[in-house]
Amino acid sequence: MPRYYFHYRTESALIRDEAGSEHASLEDAEHMAAEMGRAIIEKIAGEGGEMDEPRSIEITDASGEDLLYVVFWAGPQIDDGSATPIVPATVH
C-alpha cells in the first residue's frame, strides 16, 4: 500500500508530516486530508483562532513529489439563529 505524507501549510508556516500513513489510493488520502482540514478548523474555531486564513494539506509521496493540495478555510457565518459557523472543505 502506498505511503502518503500530509504537510500542513498556513500563510506563515509549514508543518511537515515526517511519518506519513498508508492508504489504498490517492482518493483515500484525499478524503483523509479533507477530514484533517475539518478537524483543524474545528480546533481553531474552538480556541477562538483566526478563521479566514487559508490553509492547506499538501499530499506528497515518499519521494516528496506533490500529488494533491486540499485547501480549506472557514466560511462566513450566516445569521440564521444558529451559533454554528459554516465550515466548507474545498478539495483541489
C-alpha positions as CSV (number, residue, x, y, z in Angstrom):
1,M,0.0,0.0,0.0
2,P,1.4,3.4,-0.9
3,R,2.6,5.8,1.9
4,Y,1.3,9.4,1.7
5,Y,2.6,12.4,3.6
6,F,0.2,15.2,4.8
7,H,2.0,18.5,5.2
8,Y,0.0,21.3,6.8
9,R,0.6,24.8,5.4
10,T,-0.6,28.2,6.6
11,E,0.4,31.6,5.3
12,S,3.2,31.7,7.8
13,A,4.3,28.1,8.4
14,L,4.7,24.6,7.0
15,I,4.4,21.7,9.3
16,R,5.9,18.6,7.7
17,D,4.5,15.1,8.2
18,E,7.6,13.0,8.7
19,A,5.9,9.7,9.3
20,G,3.1,9.6,6.7
21,S,0.5,6.9,6.5
22,E,-0.6,4.2,4.2
23,H,-3.7,4.5,2.1
24,A,-5.1,2.3,-0.7
25,S,-5.3,5.1,-3.2
26,L,-4.7,8.9,-3.7
27,E,-8.5,9.3,-3.4
28,D,-8.4,7.7,0.1
29,A,-5.6,10.0,1.0
30,E,-7.6,13.0,-0.3
31,H,-10.5,12.0,2.0
32,M,-8.1,11.8,4.9
33,A,-6.7,15.3,4.2
34,A,-10.3,16.7,4.0
35,E,-11.1,15.2,7.4
36,M,-7.8,16.6,8.8
37,G,-8.8,20.0,7.4
38,R,-12.2,19.8,9.1
39,A,-10.6,18.8,12.4
40,I,-8.1,21.7,12.2
41,I,-10.9,24.3,11.5
42,E,-13.0,22.9,14.4
43,K,-10.0,23.1,16.8
44,I,-9.1,26.7,15.6
45,A,-12.8,27.7,16.0
46,G,-13.0,26.2,19.5
47,E,-9.8,28.2,20.5
48,G,-11.1,31.5,19.0
49,G,-8.3,31.5,16.4
50,E,-8.1,33.3,13.0
51,M,-10.8,31.7,10.9
52,D,-10.4,33.2,7.5
53,E,-6.7,32.4,6.9
54,P,-6.4,30.0,4.0
55,R,-4.8,26.7,4.9
56,S,-3.9,23.5,3.0
57,I,-2.9,20.0,3.4
58,E,-0.3,19.1,0.8
59,I,-0.2,15.5,0.0
60,T,3.1,14.1,-1.3
61,D,4.5,10.7,-2.0
62,A,7.6,9.1,-0.4
63,S,9.9,10.8,-2.8
64,G,8.5,14.2,-1.9
65,E,6.6,14.7,-5.2
66,D,3.5,16.9,-4.8
67,L,0.4,14.9,-5.6
68,L,-2.6,17.0,-4.4
69,Y,-3.4,20.1,-2.4
70,V,-6.5,20.2,-0.2
71,V,-7.3,23.8,0.5
72,F,-9.7,24.8,3.3
73,W,-10.9,27.7,5.4
74,A,-13.9,28.6,7.5
75,G,-16.6,30.4,5.5
76,P,-18.8,33.2,6.8
77,Q,-21.4,32.5,9.4
78,I,-24.9,33.0,8.0
79,D,-27.2,34.6,10.6
80,D,-30.0,32.0,10.7
81,G,-30.2,31.9,14.5
82,S,-27.7,29.1,14.9
83,A,-24.4,29.6,16.6
84,T,-22.6,27.1,14.4
85,P,-20.2,28.5,11.8
86,I,-20.3,27.1,8.3
87,V,-17.1,25.3,7.6
88,P,-16.6,24.3,4.0
89,A,-13.8,22.0,3.0
90,T,-12.6,22.7,-0.6
91,V,-10.7,19.9,-2.3
92,H,-8.5,20.8,-5.3
